[in-house]
Amino acid sequence: MDAVDVGAGLHLKSIVNYAGNNTLLLSAAFVHHPAFAGFEHIVVDSEEEYAGNTLWINDTLITPDGYPRLLARLKKLGLPIMTIPTSEFKKMDGGLTCLSLRF
């Protein structure tokens, strides 16, 4: 197990999330972190980093709407995608992982 210092990030899920198919969504600063070796990477553009906070639930990706570049890249994974409005949550630094309980 590796420790990951998230620096200025709120928590780990703010900078990396699993998107199915052995693929991680992550910010550019963490591409070379050894904890993420062995995975395919989708590096989220800095302008769309908020959308990196995407959920993979029951082989469906749930992602914030309004982030077209990341959405186009997610579509290449071949999984069903649901986009939802999150602008009100974003105002308080809330993301989809903050709003979910997964068991």
VENVENPE-V816592 format. One record per pair of residues at least 24 apart in sequence whose ideal C-beta (glycine too) atoms are under 8 Angstrom apart, sorted by the first residue. I is the first residue (numbers start at 1). GAP is how many residues later the second one is. Records with the same first field share a line. If there is no record, write none. Layout:
I = GAP + GAP
//
This chain:
2 = 31 + 32 + 33
4 = 26 + 29 + 31
10 = 83
13 = 40 + 82 + 84 + 85
14 = 38 + 39 + 81
15 = 37
16 = 36
17 = 35 + 36 + 37 + 38 + 39 + 80
18 = 38
19 = 35 + 37 + 42 + 55 + 58 + 60
20 = 36 + 39 + 41 + 57 + 59
21 = 56 + 57 + 58
23 = 54
25 = 27 + 29 + 45
26 = 26
27 = 25
42 = 28 + 31 + 32
44 = 26
45 = 24 + 25
50 = 36 + 40 + 45
53 = 42 + 43 + 44 + 45
54 = 42
55 = 41 + 42 + 45 + 47
57 = 43 + 45
62 = 34
63 = 33
64 = 26 + 31 + 32
//
